Amino acid sequence: MKITTIEWKNNKIKFIDQTKLPQKLEYIYIDKLNDLWQAIKMLKVRGAPALGAAAALGVYLGIKDVKAKDFNAFIRALDKAARYIAGSRPTARNLFWGLERARRVAQKNKDKSLLTLKKLILKEARKIIAEDRLNCRRLAGYGSKLIRDKDTILTICNAGILATIDYGTALGVIYRAKEEGKGIKVFACETRPLLQGSRLSAWELKKRGIDVTVICDNMAASLMQQGKINKVIAGADRIAANGDTANKIGTYSLAVLSKYHNIPFYIAAPASTFDFNVQSGKDIPIEERNSREVSELLFRKRVAPAGVKVFNPAFDVTPHNLISAIITDKGVILQPYRENIKRTLGQVLRKR
C-alpha cells in the first residue's frame, strides 16, 4: 500500500482525512492556518511523526504571506503562528518539535531576505517529511529483530502509515517483520473512544496483508491469560528523559497486564518524540478532549445519558519500569533508560 499521509502539494498542505476511514480514503487540501488547527484538533491528521510535519508546514502557512519590514517583525509573526498551532494538541511532542525546527531555521538565517526565510522554512518542513521516511524504516529494522516467526502481537491506537509519513513506528516493526518472511498475527485493540485501532490500524494492516483481528479494549487481559499474545507494541506521543511514556489512553493498562503475564511490552518511537526537558512522566501534559467523544458514538449517536459528567483524557503515562525496550531510529534502548537514552540519543540531545 503506497500512500503518503501528509505532503506539500499545489501550495497547500495535503493529507489524508483520517476521520473518513475506513469507509473512504479521502485527501484534504488546506491553505489556512485555522483550518489546519481544526484538522489537528479533530484528528483529521494525527500521529506523532505526522504532526511534526504538519506543525512545520503550518508555520509556513502562517508566515508565507507575511509582509514584515525586518526580522523582528517576521519572528513575531512566526511565533504567533507557532503558539496557535501548539494549542491544538498539548501532549504531542513531535508537534512542538516541528515548530521548534521551523523557528530554529529562521533564527539561523536572520540576516537573509524575507523571501529566502520563507523558502528555508518550507524546505525544512519538507526535510522533516523526507527524514521521517528514512527514520521509520531504520526503526522498523531495529524493531524487527525483536520479532520471531509466528509471533502474535497486540497493539493499541494507530502507530502505522497513517501516524507517520508512509510507513509507521509500532506497525512499521510489524511490516518489516512480514517483509522478512515472518508469519505474524496481530490483535488490534479498538481503542475507545474514537476507535483508531479498529478504524485505522486494522484498515492499514489488512491492506498490507497482515492477519489482523480487532478486539474490544477490555478483552486484552483475557487473551493474555489464554496465552494468545507473545508481544505488545505501542507507539508514543512523548517520552520523558527517564523513559516514562505518554501514549493513547489504555496503553498503561496493557503495560500492567503485560508485566503480570510476563509478556514483552515495547514502545516504538523516533528520537524526535523524546522530550529531554521533561524528567519523568508526571510532568507530561495530558490533553483532555471533548466529552462528546465518550458520550456519543463518533459524534453520531448518544450512548450516555444527556448531561452526565464525562472524563476524557486522550493519553496515559506508562512508567519506564513496565517497558521492556524502547525501539527508536537510533537503535533499541534497554534499561536503565535514563543512562541509555542519553547514550543512544546523545547526538540528538546535543543538536537541540
N, C-alpha and C positions, 0 to 999 in steps of 0.2 A: 504494500500500500504506500504509494508515493504521494504524500500530501505535505504542504508547508503550512504550519499553524498560523504564522504571522510574518508579514514582509511589507516593505515599502513599494507600492505599485501605483503608477499613474498619479504621482504626487499626493497619495493618500496612504493611510495605514490599512492594509488588507489583512483580515484574519477570519478564521472560522467562527461562526456564531455557535458556541457550544451549547446554548440553551435549546437549539433546534434538534440536536442529536438525541436519540439515534434515528429519528424519523426522516431527517433531511440534512444533507451536507450542504450548507449554505455559507457563502462568504459575505462579510460586511466591509464596506469601504468608508473610512472615517477621515474627515479633514477638519474637524472642530474639536477643540480640547474638552469642552464639556460633554460632548458625545463619547469621547474616549473614557472620561471619568465614569460616566454612567455604564458603559460597556464593561469596565473593570469591576465596578461595584456589583453589577447584576450577573457577573461570572460569564458574560458572553466570551470574554477572553480570560483565561485563568491558568494557574500552574506556575510554580516559582520561576523557572528559566524564561518562560514565555512572557511573564510580567516584567522581567528585566528588560527585554527587548521593547515591550510596549511602553515602558516608562521612558526609555531613551528616545524612542520615536515621538512620544508625547511631548518631550521637551522641545524637540524640533518643531512640532506643530505649534507650540506655544510661542516660539521666537521667530519663525520663518518670515512673518510679515511685520516684525517689529522695525520701527524706524528710529533707532537710538542715535543720539548725537555723539556719544562717547561710550567707552567700555563700561563705565559705572552704571549708566542708564541701561545698557544691554544686560548686564549681570543681574540688575534688579528685576528686569522682565523675566529673565531665565529663572531666577529664584522664586518669583511669584508663580510661574507655571509649575515648577517642581513641587512647591508646597501644596498646590492644589491637587496634583496627581498623588502625592504622598498620602493625602487624606482618604483615598479610595479603599486601600487595604493595609491597615497598620501593622499586621503581623508579617507580611511577606517581605523578607529580607531582600530578595532579588529586585523587587520594585525599587527600593531605596538605593541599592547598588547600581541600578541602571541610571537613576537620577544623578548619583554621585559621579559616575563616569562622564556623563554629559557635561556636568559643571567643571570637572577637572580639565577636560579638553579646552573649555572656554578659558579657564584661568591660565593654562599653559601657553595660550596663544593670544593673550590680551592685547598684544601690540599689532595684531593683524587687523585687516579691514572687517567691517560688519559682514560683508558678503562672504568673506573667507571663513569667519567664525561660524556662520550658519552652515556652510558646506562641511566644515570639520565636525560639527555636531551630528549631522546626518551620516557622515562617514563613520563616526564612532558607533552610532546605532546599528548600522549595517555590519560593522565589525563584531558587535555583540552577537548578532544573528549568526554570522559565519563561525564564530568561536563556539557557540552552543552546539552546532552540528558536530564539530570535532570533539568537544568535551563529553557529550553524551555517548559517543562511540568509545572514547577512551574509558569512561566509567563502566560502560557495559562490558568491555574487555576484561577489566579487573574483576567485576562482579560475577561474570560467568564462570570464573574459576571456582567459585563457591557453590556452584550448582552441579548436581550429579544427574546422570541419566535416570529417568523415571521419578524424579522429584515431583511432589505435589506442593505447590506454593500458594499461600494465602496472601492477598493484597487488599488494600483499602484505598478508597478515593481513586484518583487518576493521576499517575505519575508516568505517563507514557508520551506518545507522539503529541497529543493534544496539550500537554502541560509544558512542552518544550518547543523547539522549532520543528523537528521532524523525526525524532527517534524515541526519546524517553530516558528516564532515570531508572526507577524501580522496574518498570515494564521493559525498558531497554535491556536490562540484565537478562530478562526472560527471552527477549527477541534474539539476543546474541547466543544464548544457550541453545535455542532452537536452530539457529543458523549453523551451529557447531554439531548438529545432529543429535542433540539430547532430547529424549522424549519427555516433555514437560506437560503437566496438567496444572491448571490454575483455578482456584476458587476466588471469586471477586466479591468482597462484601459490598452490598448495595450502596452503603454509605448515606445514611439518613443525615439531614432531611432532604437534600437536593439530588441524591442518587447518582453521584458522579461515578460510582463503581458500576452500577448496572447500566446507566445510560452511556457512559464514555469508555471506561476500561473494557467492559465486555464487548462493546462495539468494535474497538480497535483490535482487541485480542482475536476476536472472531475473524476480522478482516485479514489478520496476519496468519490465520490458520492454526491458532493455538487452541487446544482443548480447554475451554473455559466453562465454568459453572457459576452462576450467580447465587448468592445466599443472602438471607437477611442478616444484618449485623449481629443479632443475638444468637446466631447459630454457630458462631466460630468455636465457642467452648466445647460444644458437643462434638464437632468434627475433630478437634484436638484430642478429646477424651477417647474417641474411637480410633485414634492413630492414623487419621486420614491426611494429616498435614505434616510435611517434612521441614518446611521453612516458611518464614513470614518475611516479606519485603515491603517496605513502605517508603514513600518519598519524604520530603521535608520542606517546610516553608521558612524556617530559621533554625540554626544550630548555634548554641552558645559555646563559649570558649572551653567549657568543661565537657562538652558532648551532649548536654541536655538538648532535646529536640522538640520543636513545635511542629505538629502536623495535624491533618484533619482530625476533628473530634472523633474519638473511638480508637485512635492509634494507641494511646496509653493502655486501654483495656486489652488490646491484642498483645502488647508487650508483657503485661502482667500474666496473662494466660500462657504466653509462650514460656515464660520463666517457670511457671508451675509445672508445665508439661514437658520441660526440658527440650524445647524446640528453638533452634537458632532464630533470632529476630534481628533483621538487618535494616539499616537506613541507607538509602541511596540518594545522594545529592552532590551537585558540583561544588567546587570551592567557593563560588560566589554566594552560596546560601549560608555560609558561616559568618557569624557576627562576632568579631573579636572584641567589640566594645561591651558585649553582654557576657558577664561571667558565669551566669547559671540561668536555668530555665525560669526561675521565679522573677527574673527581670524582663522576660519576653512579653511584650504587649499582646493581649489576646483579643481579637476582634469579636464583638458581639453583633449579630446580624438581625435582620427584620424578623419579628415574631411570626409573621405570616408564613415563613418558610417551614415552621413547625406546625402551626395551627391549620394550615391548608396544604393540600397535596399539589405541589408545583404551582401554587398560586391559582389553582383552578377549582378545587373542591375542599370545603371546610371539613376537617377531621377532628376538631376540638370545639368545645362549646364557645360561643361568642363571648368575648370579654374575659376569658380565662387568662391568667398570667402565664407567660412563656419565658423560659431561659434558653437562649440560643447562642452559645459560644461557637465560633467556627473552628476553633483549634483546641487541642490539649497539649500538655508537655509530657514527654516520656523521659524520665530520669536516665542519665547515662549508664547507670549500673544495670539497666534492663536491656541494653543494646549489645548484641554480640559483636557487631562490627559496623563501621560506617564506610560505605563504598563511595569513593569520590573519583573524579577525573585525574587525581594525582596519585591514586593508589588506595588500597584498603587500609583503614585505620583501626587498630585494635586498642584495647585498654592497656595502660592508663591513658585516657583520652586527652586530658589537658596537655600532657607532655608530648604525646604522639601527634596530636593535631598541630601543635607548634612545629614539630619536626617535619611532618609531611607537607604542611602548608606554609612553612616559614617564608618562602619566597613571596607567596601571595600576600602574607601579612606585611612584609617589608614594603611591597609596592603600594599598599594602601596608606 
